[in-house]
Amino acid sequence: MLMTTDPGDLVLDPTCGSGTSALVAEQWGRRWITIDTSRVPLALARQRLLTATFPWYELLEEKRGPIGGFVYKRKQNRKGEEVGGIVPHITLKSIANNEPPKEEVLADRPETDNKIVRVCGPFVFESTIPAPADWEDECIEDINADMTGGHAAYIARMIEVLRHSPVLHIDGGKTVSLKQVRPPAKTLSLSAEAILSNGEDKPAAILFGPENGATSEVLVSAAHDEASMKSRGYTHLYVIGFAIQPNARQYIENAAQIGIPATYIQATPDLMMGDLLKNLRSSQIFSVCGLPEIEIISLKDDQYQVNLLGLDVFDPATMETDHRSGDDVPAWFLDTDYNGLCFHVCQAFFPRTGAWEHLKKALKAIYEESVWDHLAGASSAPFPLGEHRQIAVKVIDDRGNELIVVKKPDSGVQK
């Protein structure tokens, strides 16, 4: 990177991995864009960048920043060895002609200020936002027959995947197994049906979310109404998708109050790559995602505080909810002014890892011990509400799934 780019250049890495390219680019004053299709590498890269420290390089032009270049000097140690960023290039020609050697710049030796600890600059994580899909919308005419055929092929492929990987993985090492996965005989909104292999062989309905979109509340509602009909005999509805709208997720959580229980199953995005991945492990395909439980506390001077109470994970096999405390999640983030579209990390926490240890050692005694305990805890720092008057909390679970809950301060408690 140092040999092929200058400070301020843009570095693109289409295979993010653990974020090493972004980390190196950040260290040497390069702008960067890194891309990945999996959630786990992105979560790892985000943690590395948030908790990394870098040397402070002296700039040639303070106002222009790194794009103006770094300061390089010629220096020697006590032994007479060149240790600076500018070194003489001694050649046979310069020796033969008794000429002063030309000087060259070593890009990896800029002048540093050891009194300053530099951390990562602002960055964002962006993704393609799939449009909410509603297959039952009567206002939209299906003028393209290929779309219908493509949807049928997608449903058939998902059923085949579910037959080969009929185990749904949930937290705590528990599993839910399905058998006899097949298309329903007659249906308006359902995608498949199966039998729960939990000892009682109860029938269950299945809805596959759209291939290139977020599952909408209308789609879930129509499938739930049909699955709840007594003539169907289903005891549970599984909604399997790659993305889901917050209101659709809320509908699923409260489905048992108006009909049969429902559970949202997160499908790995790797399935969208089709036959490109031949060796995808079945344990990585379908997993039951929990829902974060938070508490909004109203403080003085229009300040608020968020407490992550934990993560509720529903077990469809036992119809019970397992609770994991807020101190036992890999990471969680807070957006204090959520606009409903873009999640902006205002505060970041890593309760179950020692991610802040490196930064803590670098800053030494600048901050009190309580600051680091806070960054590894389940309570946010006090904050004012933004323009949209709502907050969002994103929790990263053990599988790298991003679980989001959105609330307004009116739903909090007073303190």
C-alpha positions as CSV (number, residue, x, y, z in Angstrom):
1,M,0.0,0.0,0.0
2,L,2.8,2.4,0.8
3,M,4.6,1.6,-2.5
4,T,1.5,2.1,-4.7
5,T,-0.5,4.9,-3.0
6,D,0.0,8.3,-1.5
7,P,-1.6,9.8,1.6
8,G,-5.2,10.7,0.9
9,D,-5.6,8.2,-1.9
10,L,-8.6,5.9,-1.9
11,V,-8.0,2.1,-1.3
12,L,-10.7,-0.4,-2.3
13,D,-10.7,-3.9,-0.9
14,P,-13.6,-6.0,-2.3
15,T,-12.8,-8.8,0.2
16,C,-12.9,-7.3,3.7
17,G,-12.2,-10.3,5.8
18,S,-11.1,-9.1,9.2
19,G,-10.5,-5.5,7.9
20,T,-6.8,-5.5,7.7
21,S,-6.8,-3.4,4.5
22,A,-9.0,-0.8,6.2
23,L,-6.8,-0.9,9.3
24,V,-3.6,-0.3,7.4
25,A,-5.2,2.4,5.2
26,E,-6.4,4.2,8.3
27,Q,-2.9,4.0,9.9
28,W,-1.2,5.5,6.9
29,G,-3.7,8.2,6.1
30,R,-5.4,6.6,3.1
31,R,-9.1,6.7,2.5
32,W,-10.7,3.3,2.2
33,I,-13.7,1.3,1.2
34,T,-13.9,-2.4,2.0
35,I,-16.6,-4.9,1.0
36,D,-17.9,-8.2,2.3
37,T,-21.0,-10.3,2.0
38,S,-20.9,-12.0,5.4
39,R,-21.9,-10.4,8.7
40,V,-19.2,-11.8,10.9
41,P,-16.2,-10.3,9.1
42,L,-17.9,-6.9,9.0
43,A,-18.5,-7.1,12.8
44,L,-14.9,-8.1,13.4
45,A,-13.6,-5.3,11.2
46,R,-15.8,-2.8,13.0
47,Q,-14.5,-3.9,16.4
48,R,-10.8,-3.7,15.2
49,L,-11.3,-0.2,13.8
50,L,-13.2,1.1,16.8
51,T,-10.6,-0.1,19.3
52,A,-7.4,0.4,17.4
53,T,-4.7,3.1,18.1
54,F,-2.2,4.5,15.6
55,P,0.9,6.7,15.7
56,W,0.4,10.5,15.2
57,Y,2.4,11.5,12.1
58,E,3.5,15.1,11.6
59,L,1.8,16.7,8.6
60,L,3.4,19.0,6.0
61,E,0.2,21.0,5.7
62,E,-2.0,20.9,8.8
63,K,-5.0,22.4,7.0
64,R,-5.0,19.8,4.2
65,G,-4.6,16.8,6.4
66,P,-2.9,13.6,5.2
67,I,-3.4,14.5,1.6
68,G,-0.7,17.2,2.0
69,G,1.9,14.5,2.9
70,F,3.9,13.6,6.0
71,V,7.1,15.1,7.4
72,Y,10.3,13.2,6.7
73,K,13.7,14.0,8.2
74,R,17.2,12.7,8.0
75,K,18.4,11.4,11.3
76,Q,21.2,9.2,12.7
77,N,21.5,7.3,15.9
78,R,24.5,7.1,18.1
79,K,26.1,4.4,16.0
80,G,25.8,6.6,12.9
81,E,23.0,4.5,11.4
82,E,20.3,6.2,9.3
83,V,17.0,6.0,11.3
84,G,15.0,8.8,9.7
85,G,12.7,8.9,6.8
86,I,15.3,10.4,4.4
87,V,18.3,8.3,3.7
88,P,21.3,8.6,1.2
89,H,21.2,6.3,-1.8
90,I,24.9,5.4,-2.3
91,T,25.7,4.0,-5.7
92,L,29.0,3.0,-7.4
93,K,28.7,6.1,-9.7
94,S,28.5,8.5,-6.7
95,I,31.5,6.8,-5.1
96,A,33.6,6.8,-8.4
97,N,32.8,10.5,-9.1
98,N,33.1,11.5,-5.5
99,E,29.5,12.9,-5.7
100,P,27.2,13.4,-2.8
101,P,24.7,10.6,-2.8
102,K,21.1,11.3,-3.7
103,E,18.6,11.2,-0.9
104,E,15.5,9.0,-1.0
105,V,12.4,9.0,1.1
106,L,11.3,5.9,3.0
107,A,7.6,6.0,3.1
108,D,7.2,4.0,6.3
109,R,9.4,6.4,8.4
110,P,7.5,9.7,8.8
111,E,8.1,11.8,11.9
112,T,5.8,10.8,14.8
113,D,4.7,12.6,18.0
114,N,4.7,10.0,20.7
115,K,2.8,12.3,23.1
116,I,-0.4,12.0,21.0
117,V,-2.5,8.8,20.6
118,R,-4.5,8.7,17.4
119,V,-7.7,6.6,17.1
120,C,-9.7,5.7,14.0
121,G,-11.5,8.5,12.2
122,P,-15.3,8.5,11.5
123,F,-16.5,5.7,9.2
124,V,-19.8,4.2,8.2
125,F,-21.1,0.7,7.4
126,E,-23.5,0.8,4.5
127,S,-25.5,-1.9,2.7
128,T,-28.0,-2.1,-0.1
129,I,-31.4,-1.4,1.4
130,P,-33.8,-3.9,0.0
131,A,-37.3,-2.5,-0.8
132,P,-40.1,-4.0,1.3
133,A,-41.7,-6.7,-0.8
134,D,-45.4,-7.4,-0.8
135,W,-46.5,-10.2,-3.1
136,E,-50.2,-9.7,-2.3
137,D,-50.4,-6.0,-3.2
138,E,-53.5,-5.7,-5.5
139,C,-52.4,-2.3,-6.7
140,I,-49.4,-3.7,-8.5
141,E,-50.1,-5.6,-11.7
142,D,-47.8,-8.4,-12.6
143,I,-46.9,-7.5,-16.1
144,N,-43.8,-9.6,-16.3
145,A,-44.4,-13.3,-16.4
146,D,-40.7,-13.9,-15.8
147,M,-41.0,-12.5,-12.3
148,T,-43.6,-15.1,-11.5
149,G,-41.5,-17.9,-12.8
150,G,-38.5,-16.5,-10.9
151,H,-40.4,-16.4,-7.7
152,A,-41.6,-20.0,-8.1
153,A,-38.1,-21.1,-8.8
154,Y,-36.9,-19.3,-5.7
155,I,-39.5,-20.9,-3.5
156,A,-38.7,-24.4,-4.9
157,R,-35.0,-23.8,-4.2
158,M,-35.6,-22.7,-0.6
159,I,-37.8,-25.8,0.0
160,E,-35.0,-28.0,-1.3
161,V,-32.5,-26.2,0.9
162,L,-34.8,-26.7,3.9
163,R,-35.1,-30.4,3.1
164,H,-31.4,-30.8,3.1
165,S,-30.9,-28.6,6.2
166,P,-34.1,-29.2,8.2
167,V,-32.5,-28.1,11.5
168,L,-33.1,-24.6,12.9
169,H,-30.4,-23.5,15.3
170,I,-31.2,-21.3,18.3
171,D,-29.1,-20.0,21.2
172,G,-27.9,-22.4,23.9
173,G,-27.1,-25.1,21.5
174,K,-30.8,-26.0,21.1
175,T,-32.3,-27.0,17.8
176,V,-35.7,-27.4,16.1
177,S,-36.0,-30.1,13.5
178,L,-38.4,-30.2,10.6
179,K,-39.5,-33.1,8.4
180,Q,-41.7,-33.7,5.4
181,V,-41.1,-30.2,4.1
182,R,-43.3,-29.7,1.1
183,P,-45.4,-27.1,-0.8
184,P,-48.9,-26.7,0.6
185,A,-51.7,-28.2,-1.4
186,K,-53.7,-25.0,-1.7
187,T,-52.6,-21.6,-0.4
188,L,-52.8,-17.9,-1.1
189,S,-49.9,-16.7,1.1
190,L,-47.9,-19.6,2.5
191,S,-44.7,-21.0,0.9
192,A,-44.4,-24.5,2.5
193,E,-45.5,-26.7,5.3
194,A,-43.6,-29.2,7.5
195,I,-43.9,-31.4,10.6
196,L,-42.1,-30.4,13.8
197,S,-39.9,-33.4,14.9
198,N,-40.0,-32.6,18.6
199,G,-41.8,-35.7,19.8
200,E,-45.4,-34.6,19.0
201,D,-45.2,-34.2,15.2
202,K,-47.2,-31.0,15.0
203,P,-47.7,-29.4,11.6
204,A,-46.2,-26.0,11.0
205,A,-46.6,-23.4,8.2
206,I,-43.6,-21.7,6.5
207,L,-43.3,-18.4,4.8
208,F,-40.2,-17.5,2.8
209,G,-39.5,-13.8,2.6
210,P,-38.6,-12.3,-0.8
211,E,-35.3,-13.1,-2.4
212,N,-34.3,-9.5,-3.0
213,G,-36.2,-7.5,-0.4
214,A,-37.3,-7.1,3.2
215,T,-40.3,-9.1,4.4
216,S,-43.2,-6.6,4.9
217,E,-45.8,-6.6,7.6
218,V,-48.6,-7.1,5.0
219,L,-46.9,-10.3,3.8
220,V,-46.5,-11.7,7.3
221,S,-50.1,-10.7,8.3
222,A,-51.6,-12.5,5.3
223,A,-49.6,-15.7,5.9
224,H,-50.4,-15.6,9.6
225,D,-54.1,-15.2,9.0
226,E,-54.1,-18.2,6.7
227,A,-52.0,-20.3,8.9
228,S,-54.2,-19.5,11.9
229,M,-57.3,-20.9,10.3
230,K,-58.6,-24.0,12.1
231,S,-59.1,-25.9,8.9
232,R,-55.4,-25.7,8.3
233,G,-54.5,-27.3,11.6
234,Y,-51.1,-25.5,11.9
235,T,-49.6,-24.9,15.3
236,H,-46.8,-22.6,14.4
237,L,-45.7,-20.2,11.6
238,Y,-42.0,-19.9,10.6
239,V,-41.1,-16.8,8.6
240,I,-37.7,-17.4,6.9
241,G,-36.1,-14.4,5.3
242,F,-32.9,-12.5,4.6
243,A,-34.2,-9.2,5.9
244,I,-37.4,-8.0,7.7
245,Q,-39.1,-4.7,8.4
246,P,-39.2,-3.6,12.1
247,N,-43.0,-3.5,12.1
248,A,-43.1,-7.0,10.6
249,R,-40.8,-8.3,13.3
250,Q,-43.0,-6.7,15.9
251,Y,-46.1,-8.4,14.4
252,I,-44.3,-11.8,14.6
253,E,-43.4,-11.2,18.3
254,N,-47.1,-10.5,19.1
255,A,-48.6,-13.1,16.7
256,A,-49.6,-15.5,19.5
257,Q,-52.1,-13.0,20.9
258,I,-54.2,-13.1,17.7
259,G,-53.5,-16.6,16.4
260,I,-50.9,-19.2,16.3
261,P,-47.3,-18.4,17.5
262,A,-44.8,-17.2,14.9
263,T,-41.0,-17.2,14.8
264,Y,-38.7,-15.3,12.5
265,I,-35.8,-17.4,11.1
266,Q,-32.7,-15.6,9.8
267,A,-31.4,-17.2,6.6
268,T,-27.7,-16.7,5.8
269,P,-27.2,-14.3,2.8
270,D,-24.8,-17.0,1.3
271,L,-28.0,-18.7,0.0
272,M,-28.5,-15.8,-2.4
273,M,-25.2,-16.8,-4.1
274,G,-26.8,-20.0,-5.4
275,D,-24.4,-22.7,-6.6
276,L,-21.3,-20.6,-5.9
277,L,-21.0,-22.1,-2.4
278,K,-21.0,-25.9,-2.6
279,N,-19.7,-26.7,0.9
280,L,-22.0,-24.5,3.0
281,R,-22.5,-26.2,6.3
282,S,-26.0,-26.8,7.4
283,S,-25.4,-25.3,10.8
284,Q,-24.8,-21.9,9.1
285,I,-28.0,-21.7,7.1
286,F,-31.0,-21.1,9.4
287,S,-31.0,-19.6,12.9
288,V,-33.6,-18.3,15.2
289,C,-32.9,-14.7,16.1
290,G,-33.8,-13.1,19.4
291,L,-35.1,-9.6,20.1
292,P,-33.1,-7.1,22.2
293,E,-34.9,-5.9,25.4
294,I,-34.0,-2.3,26.4
295,E,-35.0,0.3,28.9
296,I,-35.1,4.0,28.3
297,I,-34.6,6.1,31.4
298,S,-35.4,9.8,31.5
299,L,-32.8,11.9,33.4
300,K,-32.6,15.6,34.2
301,D,-32.1,18.3,31.7
302,D,-33.8,16.4,28.9
303,Q,-31.1,13.7,29.0
304,Y,-31.8,10.0,28.5
305,Q,-30.0,6.7,29.2
306,V,-30.5,3.3,27.6
307,N,-30.0,0.1,29.5
308,L,-29.6,-3.2,27.5
309,L,-31.5,-5.6,29.7
310,G,-30.7,-8.6,27.6
311,L,-31.6,-10.7,24.6
312,D,-34.8,-12.7,24.5
313,V,-34.5,-15.9,22.3
314,F,-37.7,-17.8,21.6
315,D,-37.4,-21.6,21.6
316,P,-40.2,-23.0,19.2
317,A,-39.6,-26.5,20.5
318,T,-40.6,-25.8,24.1
319,M,-42.7,-22.6,23.4
320,E,-40.5,-20.8,26.0
321,T,-38.3,-17.7,25.9
322,D,-34.7,-17.9,27.1
323,H,-33.1,-14.7,28.4
324,R,-29.5,-13.7,28.0
325,S,-28.3,-10.7,30.1
326,G,-27.0,-7.5,28.5
327,D,-23.5,-8.2,29.8
328,D,-23.4,-11.5,27.8
329,V,-23.6,-10.2,24.3
330,P,-20.6,-9.8,22.0
331,A,-21.4,-6.2,21.0
332,W,-24.2,-3.6,21.0
333,F,-24.5,-0.1,19.5
334,L,-26.8,2.9,20.1
335,D,-28.2,5.4,17.6
336,T,-29.6,8.3,19.6
337,D,-31.4,9.8,16.5
338,Y,-32.7,7.0,14.4
339,N,-34.4,8.1,11.2
340,G,-35.8,4.7,10.3
341,L,-33.4,4.1,7.4
342,C,-29.8,4.6,8.4
343,F,-28.3,3.3,11.7
344,H,-25.7,5.7,12.9
345,V,-23.5,4.4,15.7
346,C,-23.3,7.1,18.4
347,Q,-22.1,4.8,21.2
348,A,-20.4,1.4,20.9
349,F,-20.1,-1.3,23.6
350,F,-18.3,-4.7,23.7
351,P,-19.4,-6.3,26.9
352,R,-18.1,-9.9,26.4
353,T,-14.7,-9.2,24.9
354,G,-11.5,-7.4,25.9
355,A,-11.7,-5.2,22.8
356,W,-10.9,-2.0,24.7
357,E,-7.8,-3.4,26.4
358,H,-5.4,-2.2,23.7
359,L,-6.9,1.3,23.7
360,K,-6.9,1.3,27.5
361,K,-3.1,0.5,27.6
362,A,-2.3,3.1,25.0
363,L,-4.2,5.9,26.8
364,K,-2.7,4.8,30.1
365,A,-3.9,7.0,33.0
366,I,-5.8,9.6,30.9
367,Y,-9.2,8.1,31.7
368,E,-10.4,6.6,34.9
369,E,-11.1,2.9,35.2
370,S,-14.8,3.5,35.4
371,V,-14.8,4.7,31.7
372,W,-13.5,1.4,30.5
373,D,-16.0,-0.5,32.6
374,H,-18.7,1.6,31.0
375,L,-17.6,0.8,27.5
376,A,-17.8,-2.9,28.3
377,G,-21.1,-2.6,30.1
378,A,-24.8,-2.6,29.3
379,S,-25.7,1.0,30.1
380,S,-25.2,4.0,27.7
381,A,-23.9,7.4,28.5
382,P,-26.5,10.1,29.0
383,F,-27.6,11.7,25.7
384,P,-30.2,14.2,24.4
385,L,-32.8,13.1,21.8
386,G,-32.3,14.1,18.2
387,E,-34.6,15.5,15.6
388,H,-36.5,12.2,15.0
389,R,-37.3,11.7,18.7
390,Q,-36.5,8.0,18.6
391,I,-33.6,5.7,19.4
392,A,-32.4,2.4,18.0
393,V,-30.3,-0.3,19.6
394,K,-28.4,-2.9,17.4
395,V,-27.2,-6.0,19.1
396,I,-24.7,-8.4,17.5
397,D,-25.3,-12.0,18.5
398,D,-22.9,-15.0,18.5
399,R,-23.6,-15.8,14.8
400,G,-23.0,-12.2,13.7
401,N,-26.7,-11.5,13.2
402,E,-27.7,-7.8,13.7
403,L,-30.8,-7.5,15.8
404,I,-32.4,-4.0,15.9
405,V,-35.0,-2.7,18.2
406,V,-36.5,0.8,17.8
407,K,-38.2,2.8,20.6
408,K,-39.4,6.2,21.5
409,P,-38.6,7.8,24.9
410,D,-42.3,7.8,25.7
411,S,-42.1,4.0,26.1
412,G,-39.3,4.3,28.7
413,V,-39.5,4.7,32.5
414,Q,-39.0,7.8,34.5
415,K,-36.1,8.2,37.0
